Amino acid sequence: MTGARIMGLGTYRPARVVTNDDLAKRVATSDEWVRSRTGIATRRIADADETIVAMGTTAAGKALAAAGIDAADIDMVLLATCTNPSQIPGSGPQIAHRLGADNAGAFDINAGCAGFSYALSMASDMVRAESARHVLVVAAERLSDYTDWDDRSTCILLADGAGAAVVGPAATREIGPAVWGHDGGKSDAIRIPGYGDNLFRMEGQTVFRWAIALTPTVRRACELAGVTPSELAAVVPHQANLRIIDALVAGIGATNAIVARDVVDSGNTSAASIPLAFSRILDGGELRPGDPVLLFGFGAGLTYCGQVVRCP
Amino acid sequence: MSQSDILEGLAAILEEVAGVDPADVTVDKTFIDDLDVDSLSMVEVVVAAEEKFSVKIPDEDVKSLKTVGDAVSYIQRAGVAA
């Protein structure tokens, strides 16, 4: 079996920046409180024309350009989102259509904030099994559509954006084996219930506790890739909360890694957070091709997935 | 495990997680008001304490742990029960 690799990444960040002070005009909170509990200083909130399809298409186009691949050469488009405006249709086929990926299969997956890592794992497996040569993984979210702007415990967290990655064949396995799992018994801890109740709710402390206790699993992703945590060049956990990120990074002992802190000015963009944060580190220019980077998504489900990948 | 061993272990966790001076950690101190440990740090302390002392501290019991002494007694009882 061949390997698979990330060939290029792309992102879309909505234009509008919302500060903690902006939110404090509506709910009882403060910049100091939000920063100390979450690390978030500002977040991007999409306008009406920055849809899942529009943001996802832009991010995907940039990823194709970075990878040097034509849309016509994409065999599969996987969209990870948990904030699609409709149950059906999904947005993945619309993104594929807009890109001109006319030879591709296309569908959506919903694994909450773990969606990008799950989709990346599926993409890698498709390429390795030769059911697809190039797979476009897109993650696009508009949490703002489901935000209760009067709930001070969640409106400070949620944000919008999109990221994408092109996955293609490689001589070696540059997308490492995924670790995954769930705690479906805690499904109520993060929810947009539906059936008329379309607002995001979260039991913050329950989720925080669950997330920081995932440290052994994160370490396991390194073991499966044959990398020790101290060898990681970068760590890109889902950007939920800086306190969780710091606890996970300290817990695994990633002592030499650049740590993604995109949450500080991007907020929590669910499935989009990992490609957004990873791209930002790549753009910083400190990583070299082939450097090992840990990706780890966790959230609604509750479900998690992570893997060590090599830098494009 | 003795109360003083548990107290010492908790002080080490509080220093690591929340930067609390171990000398300040005495049984009469409240986590939130006296030691300035916020709710998320308290969760980190609980998770670390579970690992260190091999006990289970369910979410619903965490709220009852107001003082360091409450936590020491809880861990001692839970340790015996285990």
Interface residues (C-beta under 8 A of the other chain):
Chain A: S36 R37 Q205 T206 F208 R209 I212 A213 R243 A247
Chain B: D38 S39 L40 V43 E44 V46 V47 D59
